[in-house]
Amino acid sequence: MTSDSRPTPPHPAAARSYDGEGITVSFDAHRCLHAAECVRGLPAVFEVGRKPWILPGNAPADEVADVIHRCPSGALQYHRTDGLPDEIPDVPTHVSLHPDGVLHLRGDLEVATPHGPRHETRAMLCGCGATGNTPYCDHSGACAGHDQGAGNGSRRSGTGVRGAPVG
C-alpha cells in the first residue's frame, strides 16, 4: 500500500499509460467491464475506435479526472502531474452487491491479489469465484450469466479486500 493513499499503479503487464497536460491516465484492459462511463463522459478523450483510444490532452485535466471517477471497475486511473492531488478515496467506503453477483467497492481499499496487496479507490470484485483475473471480476464465470449461480459464496483463497468501515 502506498503511504499517501494513492491507488497502486496497475500491474505493469496489464496497464498502458497515456500522458496529457497535467495528468497521466492508466488503463488496465483486464479490469474493464465496459460500463462506458468514460466514452459517454468525454468522447473527445475516450474513443474506442481510435488509436490511441485515450487522448488525455483533448480536455482539461480536471474534466478527465472527473470522468475517470465514474469508472466503476477502476480500470481507468490517473496521476496528476500538475501538483494537484490524485484521486481521494470515498469516505465512508461503499460496498454494494449487484444482481449479477459482482461486488462494487469505492473507498480506501486494500485488495489482496496474486501480485501482492494493491491500494485501490474503486474496484469490482468477482462474486462467483470463477474469474480469470482474481480477485477482480472479468465476467468469465457465473457472473456473466447475471443470475446463474451468482453470489454462490465460492471464493478463491488468498484474495480479499480490507477497507475503512462500511457506513
Beta strands, then each sheet from edge to edge (+ up, - down):
strand 1: 15-20
strand 2: 23-28
strand 3: 76-80
strand 4: 94-97
strand 5: 103-113
strand 6: 116-125
strand 7: 160-163
sheet 1: 1+ 2- 3+
sheet 2: 4+ 5- 6+
sheet 3: 4+ 5- 7+
end
